[in-house]
Amino acid sequence: MEAGDTVLTKHFETCSSNSKYTSHRIQNELISICGNIICNEIVKCVNNSMAFSLMAEESADIAGKEQLSIGVRYVTQTYDIKEEFLVFVELQKLNAEAIASSIIQFTSRVGLDMSKLVGLGFDGCSTMSGKENGVQAIIKKQYPIACFFHCASHKLNLVVNDQNNLPEIRNSIGTVKETIKFFRESILRRRLISNIPLLCETRWSEKYKSIRIFDSNFFEIKSVLSKLVTNYDTNSATRTKAYQLSCATSTIGFIVCLKIIAKYSKILELIVNKLQAVDSNLHTVHQHIHSNLLEILKKRRSMSEENFSLIFNDVRNCAIQFNLDIQIPRVVSKQTHRQNIVTSTPDEYFRISI
């Protein structure tokens, strides 16, 4: 009734109880029929296109079942780029042969014109990308003109994740994750701060967005953590966790890492959104990477002292706000858990070590 469908409303009001079609089985069947109709319409559009690529990604659903999502990206006769999701296929096995077989069987069942298949877009794991026995190699044996492309956004994320080799960066990311989780796992605590999305490692644009929002609300988060530590209306577990997180986020090393990560997350978020855009193509992405990412990085590396001084000014403001002393960490003869650099000033130490 609220949707304005008077015909359906009248049907529910006048029909007999055995012809309402509202049981879960009927509802699931209707959803399945709608899905098949949409899928068939997409397949028609793909078959009428100039060429298309297949995209596939495997992940587990909430029930623990392994699902393979299959999508298509195609070029219309008017040179418009379209990207559509087709189906989830449940996988019984996770080897390359089983995944490739599932993809080929599905494309055959829905009637995709595989003579127009020119691209395969998967992640870089050996099961999917292996040159000899990977999914892409198996499919290419049947359709030789299909070229494999490792997802560009995934490759960028792998490069960024290499920064976790630095203990300070790895520990700071872990602290950010734990803090966000601490507030989001409780409805009462979630209301105390602005809504911050979870830092998800597999949703790259959301990851960078999460870090950016965390940094912009850092003062608020610190204030709430301090209040929770001494709030005896909460349980002891909450106070203990709040104290641990408050201590972890009160070190100069953490604040420096947060400011650095947040600064570059703003840049990476734009790049990833561009890479994942439906209408993106290799030429525009190549230009975007060179002009908006590489040039920025080169410029900041050539002027590293000036750029880091701007970051460290933010760190000083945080230190003043939280009554923290900015000092060089103690240097010892042998250090395995952090950088052990002899410098004259704190900003020089953190610029070189992080």
Disulfide bonds with the S-S distance in Angstrom:
none
